[in-house]
């Protein structure tokens, strides 16, 4: 019997007793009782009243039993539902913590990988910067060599193979410096990208650690916990709330972004290694070509200097011989004076022969012939002496030119040897760092 039916029947019974007479209630040793008024009832009324009371009590007891059974069922059902919901949400919290822990582990691993990649890329960037700094010495040496060789004079100031190789060396060094600067800039940009990804993941990890701490606290709450209580509007949707897909996509984006930057950084490190190796080889190859040209040019200058020295010796020797010949010619010219004087004196004296004795005889013709031959001889000797003096003058001029050329060669040789000495500094430069 339901509580509503029981209440309606009880109201009917009370209405029936009210028509039989007036009653008033009282208290006695056995409990509450109805004190009859002055009205008298019949036995049937008495039996009917007892029957109604008994029936009403039985009905109310039955109704109460149904209510108790319904209440117990409701209590058991709601308790089961409450326990299940609490258990289900505890499981959901545990599963959620597992998801957070999984992302936390992945973030921590990716952060460690990113941190290691930042360290390695920083090291490669420093290698580029060191290599770029080391380019100052080769550049200064090449420029110094070019400036030194401008001191060459006269015909030795030639645009030779050494000059061309030095100019090419400067171009190679400038090209290497530009490549190194480019890689340093690329490494800097890549480090910024890695650092941005690193910071985003660290922020994400910090949020997840905080969230994990909150969910762990929530997971540990029970009905016996001391720090539980009612909260106003506890199930509200807080500002900034996102859906699980967005939550998962956020961390996935952060990690995938970092992984992509790590791949780019790895490729950049390989490119830096290859570039440093290639530029080192290019610089070394150019250094060898330049120094080979230097050695070749120094050998040529030495050979030319030795040729000049040989010609100097020959010219000096020829000058000495020619001067001896000049002295001989002078002496020969001087030696012809006495024979000529004898011949002319003889001719002059024979002009004083008397009368018919002044005859053009054989001695006269012989003296004339001797005098003419002596004069011709003196003229020939004088002409030869003049020719020899001109030759001596030319030899001395040639010797002066040889001396000047020797000084030029010595200057050029000294300058190129100075350049080679300066280039010894290149052996101390470590390009592969």
Secondary structure, 3 states (H helix, E strand, C coil): CCHHHHHHHHHHHHHHHHHHCCEEEEEECCEEEEEECCCCCCHHHHHHHHHHHHHHHHHHHHHHHHHHHHHHHHHHHHHHHHHHHHHHHHHHHHHHHHHHHHHHHHHHHHHHHHHHHHHHHHHHHHHHHHHHHHHHHHHHHHHHHHHHHCCCCHHHCCCCHHHHHHHHHHHHHHHHHHHHHHHHHHHHHHHHHHHHHHHHHHHHHHHHHHHHHHHHHHHHCCCCCCCCCCCCCCCCCCCCCCCHHHHHHHHHHHHHHHHHHHHHHHHHHHHHHHHHHHHHHHHHHHHHHHHHHHHHHHHHHHHHHHHHHHHHHHHHHHHHHHHHHHHHHHHHHHHHHHHHHHHHHHHHHHCCCCHHHCCCCHHHHHHHHHHHHHHHHHHHHHHHHHHHHHHHHHHHHHHHHHHHHHHHHHHHHHHHHHHHHHHHHHHHCCCCC
